[in-house]
Amino acid sequence: VENFRGNVQTRLKKLNEGKVQATLLALAGLKRLNMTNNVTAILSIEEMLPAIAQGAIGIACRTNDDKMANYIASLNHEETRLAVTCERAFLETLDGSCRTPIAGYAHRDEDGNCVFRGLVASPDGTQVLETSRKGPYVLEDMVLLAKDAGEELLKRAGPGFFDFIKTLK
């Protein structure tokens, strides 16, 4: 596995030149660029958990700007807000950032419950620890179950597992 950066065209060029054998790209981005002809497979959540809050859009507003806050409130999708809050509670418990190999996904199941899956991996991918939780789709419960999941992985990982995170910050 090689970590490389660049826009979609740069990544596809490396692939076409044989510098890499595969690359992972967001389907939404390929659709926006009208480049879906490059898609060879779509990974399911079961195959690969996404990064925390992947695909969620956040909008910031000035403090005390009630007029703008009211406009923005109409754009909120509450189910997504709760899921993202759950996922971020997991990330916070693990003291992770956008540069650490931590993934998590919260969603509402057919019975209306929150289902959360999370994982943490060593930077080289040789160790992967996963966990899951299920509970009410209510903010407080979702935050608690995510924190519990994070605490479980901290215990299972043991001393030293997360030392690499300090070097990434």
N, C-alpha and C positions, 0 to 999 in steps of 0.2 A: 504494500500500500504506500503510495506516495501522495503527500499533501501538496497540492499546487493550487495557485490562485489565478484569477483572470476572468474575463468575461466569457460568455457562452462560446463565442467564435474562437477565442484563444484555446479554450478547453477542447473544443471539437477539432481544432487544427492539430493539437498534440495527439489526439486519438487517431486522426487520419494519417498522421506521419509515423505512427507506430511507437511514439514515445511512451505511451501508456496503452494498456489493453482495454480499459473501461473508464468511464467517468459517471458520476451521479449528478444529475441536473434536475431542477424543479420543473415538473410538467407545466405548471402555470406560466413560468417564464418562457418555455419553449412555445407554448400556445400564443403568448403575447407577441413573440418574435416571428410567428408563423413558421416555426422550424420543427413541427411535430414529426416530420419525416425522419428525424434522427432518433426517435424513440424506438428502442428495441425491447424494453420491458418496463412495466410499472410495478414498483415494489409495494406490497401491501403493508399495513401496520404490523401484521404478524411477522413479516419477514424482516422489517427494520423500523424500529421506533424512531420518530422524528425528534429533532431538537426541541427543547422546551419552547412552547408558544409558537412553534413553526407555523407560518401562514397567517397568524393573527395580525391584525392591523391596529396599532395604537395611535391615539390622537391626544396630544398634550394641549393644555389651555393655560392661559395666564391665571394666576391666583386672583381671586376676587372678581373675575370677569363673568358675572352671573349670566349676562345676555349670551355670551358665546358658549358657556357651559350648558345652557338650555338648548342651544342649537345642536351641540355635539351629543347631548344625551339622547336625542332622537335617533342617532346613528348606532347606539349601543345595541349589541346582540347579547342579551343577558346570559344565555347558555354558554356562549363562547367566553364571556368575561369570567364566569365561574370556573370553567375548565382551565383557562390560562392562570387564574389565581391559584388553583390547585397545583398545576405543574410548577409554577414559580415557588410555591412553598416547598416542594420537593427539592428544587435546585438550591434554594436558600439553605435548607437543612444540610445539604452536602457541600455548602460553601463554594458552589460552582459558578462558572461564568460562561459566556458564549464560546470560550476557547477550550473548554474541558469536555472530555468524552462522556457526557451525561445526556440521557434521553428520557423523555416521559410523555405520556399521552393520557389525557382524561377525556372521557366522553359519557354521554347519557345512553344507557342501554334501553332496550325495548320495554323494560319494566319501570323506567324513570329513575333508576339508580345511577350513581357515578361509578364508573369502572376506570381505575387508574392502573397503568403499567409503567414501571420505571426501570432504568438500568444505569449502571456506571461501568466503564471499561478502563483498563490500563491503557496508556497512550499507544502501546504497540498492538493492542487488541488481543493479547494472549489471555487476559483475564476479563471475563464479562460476568457481572453479577446482576441478576434480575429479580424483580419482585412485583407483586400486584396487590391491589386492595379494591374492595367494593363497599359502598355505603350510600347514604342518602345524598341526593343532588341538592345539597344545602351548603352554603358557603362555609360555615364553621366546621361542619362535618368533613367537607372536602379538604380543607386546610389541615385538619387534624390527621386524616388518613394519609395525606401526602407527607406530612412531617414524620409520621410513624414509619412510612415506607423508607424515607431517607435515613432515619435512625437505624432501621434494620440493616440497610446496606453499609452504613458506617461500621456497625458491629461486625458484620460478616466479612468486610474487607480487612479489618484488623489494622494494627499500627503500621504506618509507613505507606500504605496503599495510596493515600491522597497527597503525599509529599510533592508529587509532580505539579499539583495545582498551584502551589506557592510560587513556582518558577514561571508560571504562565501569566500571572497577574501583573 
